[in-house]
Amino acid sequence: MPNKSPQDVWGQVAKALRVEIGEGPFSSYLEQARIREGEGGALYLVTTTAYACDWVDRNALRRINELWLAEDVERRCLKTRARADYEAENPDAIEIGVTPMVAQPTVAVVAADGPRAVRAAGLQERLTFDTFVSGRGNEFALTIARQVASWSEGPFNPVFFCGPYGYGKTHLLNAIAWEAQRLRPDAKVVYLTAERFLSAFLRALKDKSIVAFKDELRGADLLLLDDVHFFAGKQSTQEELFHTLTALIEDGRRVVLAGDRPPSALTDFEPRLRSHLAAGLTCPVEPADRALRLAVVEKKLEALQGMSLVSGPARPELLSHLVDRTPGSIRELEGGLNTLAAAAGQRMSALTVEEAQSYLSAGYRPTERRITVDEIQKVTADYYGLKQTDLLSARRTRQVARPRQVAMYLCKQLTTRSYPDIGRRMGGRDHTTVLHGVRRIDALIGEDDQIARDVEALTRKLRG
């Protein structure tokens, strides 16, 4: 048998895995994974995030090694590492192969290494104070954000930005980190999403490196934590967050958080943590009014012109039409403008409202049509920490039954399948079972905040 390179072996293993586990899980967790070599010739499957690494450990590593050992003449088993962990352990290691991995957010420090360190922390270069468009709904939040970023001594700590999804909270946290690092290059600034905090915390528990995890966070001069509402119902993580906040605030360090509701409305949080979050300053980021939405579109269009992606200003009636037909978040509004820019290009200045309508319709409909029952099952199962086969099984425990009903509800909302068809695809269930499940979730959305958040998060994930 010829001696294949690790890169060639991985190519064959990845091809088989894509078929076995499905396109969705493969693209989410393994598409960007790479084979890298450690000390003593040990081979590692390095994933882009700790979350992806945990998923591979739980769901695929055993099968990956079975496929690998069948192809690798040296019979070396693969170990898994998240990219940040691997590079910390092997700073001089060289990746096997030539395709670079895509950088992802990490529990990294924004320190004296400047902008490169900021990028390593998962921030986006475009999200600065210069690109933030202010208006009546966010002026107060912007003022406080600038104050925090300037390192001025303020009486409020922590600062908590709250508001609907897609109206600028993440932008403000990114802008604070960039400006704070610029003003104090020697400061230790840590930016994390709540999901990243959770995955890093779980990884530290698994690797028995919890002391290092705590030291990393509690040594921060400024900690920025996004999407705090993600911690709802996660008791051990809330406990760790509580002690982290206590340590930082008592030591005079600054903490900035963001969530989709004010601390008082985080009903699934421990009372003492909720009290800590509310003890500083709560800054609402309100939904943008029409004037602000129009200003955002104009600012975005200027940026596209600066990149030579479009030519000239757009017609005022076109921008008004775009703002009026896109009542959702600022991100959806920017997405609509991106669709028009990609379709019209240098004809942007001459684009009519009628042409825009056709482009926007063509741009949005396919996304909804691509959602399938199989995709809904996979995404829902993964979200709840289950396997797709669990949803199709006869198990009736609450741990499985509720996610199954959520999947049924999403199938009815996001596909054109009938109740009998959904039942057949959900393990051969009767249409009345599906009808009951859909109605039950529909009722719970108005009664149970956690179910409402789950459905919203899954819908957003499925729609991209």
N, C-alpha and C positions, 0 to 999 in steps of 0.2 A: 504494500500500500504506500503510495507516495506521501511524503511528509507535507501536509498542508499547513499553511500559515494560520495563526489564530484568526486573522481577519477573514480568511477563506472559510474556516470552520464556522465562524459566527454567521457569515452570510448564508450558509446552508441551514444552520439551526434557526435563524430568524425567519427564513422562508417557510420552514415547516411550522414554526410557532404562529405565524400570521394566519395560517389556515386553521390550526387547532384551536386557538383561543379567540379568533375573530378579529376583524379589522379594527373595531373600536378600541378594545383593551390594548391591542398591540400598538396602535398609533399613540394612545394616551401614555403608556408606561414604558414601551420598549423601542419605539421608533428612533429615539435619539440616544439610546444606550450604546456604549462603546466598550470594547475589550481593551483593558490596560494591564500592564505588568507591574508587579510590585517586587519587593525584596525577595531574593532567592528564587526568582522565576515564577512566583505565584501569580495566577491570573485572576483578574477582577472584572466583573460585569458592572460597569459604572453608569449609574442612571443620573438624569439631570437634577432630580430632587430627592429629598429624604422620603417624601410621600410615595414617590414611584418605587423607591428601593423597598419600602415596607410592603407595598403591594406585591412586588415580585417575590419577596421572601415568603409571603403568605400563600400566593396563588400559583406561582410558576417556576420557582427555582428548582424544585425536584425534577420536573419534566425537562427543564433547560439542561440540567446536568446529564440526564439520560440521553438526550439528543447529542450533547457535546461529547460525551465519552464514546459514543458510537462513531464519531468522526475524528477525534483527536488521538493520534497515535501515541502521544506522551501520556494520555490518560490523566490529565490534570483537571481536577474539579474546579468549577468557578465559584468564587465568593462574590458577594454583592457589596457595593458601597455607593452612597450618594456622592456626587461629584465633589462637593465641598469637603466632605469627610476624607475622601481619597486623596485629594490634593493637599490637605493638611498633614496627612500621614506620609505622603510621598511627594514632597515639593519639587524634586528633580526628575520625577517620572516622565516618560515619553509615551504618548498614546500610540497604540498599535493601529496603523491605518492612517489615512490622510484626511478624513472628513471630520471637521471640528464639531464639538458638541455645542448646542445652543445654551447660552448662559441663562441661568434661572436665579430667582431670589434665594439668598442664603442667610443664615444667621451670621452675618459678617459685620465687621466693624468699619465705620467710616472714619478713618484716622488720617495720619499725616501723609498717607499715600495719595491723597487728593482725589480727583475725579475718577480714577481707575477703581479706587476703593469704594466710591459711591456706587458705581455700576455693579460692582461685585455684591453690593447689598440689595440688589434687586430693584433699584429705583429706575425711573424712566427719565431720560435726559430732557424730553420735551415738556415735562410737567414741572415748570418753574413759576415763580411769581410773574415773570415777564409774559408768560403765555396764559396766565389766569385772567379771565374776563370777569370784572366785578359788576355787580348790580344790586338792586334793592334787597334781594334775598340772601346775598352772601357778603355784604360789605362788612358787617360786624365780625364775621368769622375770618375774613381776610385781614382785618386790622389786628386781631388777636394772633393770627398765624405769623404775621410780620414781627410782632412784638416778641413772640417766642423765639423766632429764628435769629433775632438780633442779640439774644442772650441777655436781654435786659432783666433786671430783677423785678419780678412781678409777684403779687400776693397770691395768685391762683395756681394751684398745682394739685392734681393734674388738670389739663385742659382736655375737654371731651367734645369733639365735633360730632353732631348727629344730624341725620336727615335721610331722605330717600336715596335709593340706589341711583348712581349716575349723575349726581349734581355737584360734584367737585370735592368731596371729602378726601379721596385718595390724592387728588391733585394738590390739595393744601398740604398734606403730610409729606409728599414728595418735595414740594417747594420749600418747606421748612428745613428738611434734611439738606438739600442743596445749599441753601443760603447759610445755614448754621455751620456747615463744613467749610464754606468759603471764608466765613468770618473768623472761624477758629479751627485752622487746619490740624491742630494738635488734639482736638477734642475727640472723644469716643462717642460716636453717634450710631445707634442701632435702629434700623428700620425693619419691621416684620409685619407680614399679614398674620392674622390670627391662625389661619390654616397652617402657615409655616411654623409658627410658635408651637402649635399642637404637635406637628409631625416631628419637630426637633426635640420636643419634650419627651415624646414616646420613644424616639431613637435613643435619647440619653438614658432613659430608664432601662431599655433593652441592653444597651452597651455598658451599663453601670458607670456612666460618665456624667451623672446628674450634677456633681459638684462643679465640673467644668462648665456645664450649661448654665448653672446659677451664677457662677463667677462672670461669665460672658455678659449676661444681662444686667446683673447688679453692679457691674463696673462701668456701666454706661453713664456718660454725662447727660445724654439726651436719648430717651427711648421713645420711639414712635411705633404704635401698634394699631394696625388697620383691621376693620371688620370684626370688632370685639364681640358683636352679637353671635358670632360663630361658636362661642364658648357656651352657649345655652345648654344646660343639662349635663355638661362635662365637669363633674365635681372635682376630680383630681387636678385637672388643668386649672380650674378656677382657684383652687387652693394654692397652686404654685404662683398664679398671677397675683393673688392677694399678697403673698409674702414678698414677691418681687416689687410690687408697688410700695409696700410698706418700707422696705429697705431703701429704695431709691428716694422716696419723699423724705424720710427721716434724715437721709444723708444730704439733703438739699439738691438732689439731681432733678432734672425736668422730665416730665412724662406727658406725652400727647397721645390721645386715643381717638378712634373714630368708630361709630356704629350707626345702624339704621334707625335707632330710636334713642331717646334720652335715657340715662342710667335708671331713673325711676320706673321706666317701663320694661326693664330687663327682668321680668318676673321669674325667669328660670335661673337667675343668679342667686348665689348665697347672699343673704341680707348684709353681711359685713363687707363683702366685696362691692355690692351695689352702693353701699354707703360711702366707701372709699372713692368710687368712681364719681359720685355726685358731690364730693366734698370740695372740689375745686371750682372750675368754671365750665358750664355747659354752653356751647356755642351752636345754635341751630344753623344748618345750611338749608335754606328753604328752596322749594321748587322754583325754577327760573320763570319769571314773567315773560311776556312776549318781547319786551324791549331787550331784556338780557339775552334771550334766545337768538334774537336777530343780531345782536352784537357778537355773540359767539360764532355764528355762521360767517359774519363778515371777517372776523379775526382768523378763522380757519381758512377762509378763501384767500386771505392775504398770504398765509403761510404756504398754501398750495401754489400761489403765483411765484413766491420766492424760490420754490423748488422747481419752477418752470414746468409744472404739471398742467397748469391751465394758463390761458392768456387773457388778460384784461378783466375788468370787473363784470360780475353777472348783472342781469337786469334786476332792478328792485322788485318787480312783480314776481320774478322767479324765486328770489330769496323769501319773499313773503309767503308764497305758496308752499315752499319747503317747510317753513316754520309752522304754518297752520296745519299742514297734513301730517306732521310728526309730533304728536302731543306727548310722547314719552320722555325719556331721560335725555340729557345733553349728549350722551354717547350715541344714542339712536339718531339724534339730529346730525351729529358729525358723520355717522355712517351713511345717512342719506346724501349728504354733500359729497362724501367720497365716491358714492355710486355715480352721481352726476359728473364729477370730475373725471372718473375713469372712462365713462361713456362718451363725454363730450370733448375732453381734452382741450386742445387749442380753440375749439369752437364755443367754449364756455360763455364768452361774452355775447354770443349770438343765440344762445339756447333759449327756446320759447317755453312757456309753461306747458303747452301741449306735449312737446317733446320730453320735457322733464317727467310728466305723468307716465309716459310709456316706459321711460328708463327705470323709474322708481318701482313701477308695478312689476316689471321684468326682474328687477333686482331683489324684490322681497318674496315673491311667491314661491320660487324654487326651494327656499330654505324650509318652508313649511311642508312642502310635498315630500321632501327627503326623509322626514321623520318616519320611522317604521316601528311596528310593534316590537320587533326583536331589539332594536336600539333602545327603546323605552325600557324593556326588561333588563337589559345589560346595565344601563345607566342607573336605574332605580336600585337594582341589586347591589351594585358597587357603592352607591351612596349610603345604603344602610348596612354595609359590611356583610352582605350575603352573596351567595352564588346565584346565577340565573336559574339553575335547576331548583333552587329552594322555592322560587316564586311559582314554578310549575308543579311542584310536588303536592302531596295530599296533606302536608303538615298544616295544622290549624292553630299553632301557638301564636300568641300575640306578636312575638318577635318577627314572625313571617307573615301572618295574616294582614297586619296593617300595611306593611310595604306592598303586599300583593294588591290590596285595594287601591293604594296610591297609584300603582302601575296601571290598573284598570281605568282609573279616573283619567290619567294622562293619555292613555290610548284613545279614550272617547273624545278628549278635548283636542288632541293634536293630530289625530288621523281621521280618515273617513270610514274606518271600519265599523260595522254594525255590532250590536251587543252579542249576537250568536257567533260572529266571526272572532271577536275579541275572546270570547269564552273558549272557542276551539284552540286559539293560540296561547291561552293561559292554562294549559294543561288539560284541555278537554272539559272545561266547566260549562254548566248550563247558563243560558243567557240571563236567567233570573238572578243567578249569583253575581254576575257582572253588574247588572242593574242595581242590585242592593249595594255592592261595593262602591259604585260611582256615586250613588245618592248619599251613602254614609260619609264619604270624603267631602262631598259638596257641603254637607251639614257641618262637619268638623272644621272646615276652613273658617267658618264664622264663629266657632266656639273655642278652638284650640290654636293658640298662637304658634306652637311648634309645628303642627301639621301645616298651617298656612305658610310658614317659612320654608318647610320642606318642599311643598308643591311649587312655591315660587322659585326656589333654588334649582329644582329639577327642570322646571319649564325653561328657565334661563339657560341652563346647561344644554338642554336638548336643542334649543333654538340658536345656540351658538352666541 
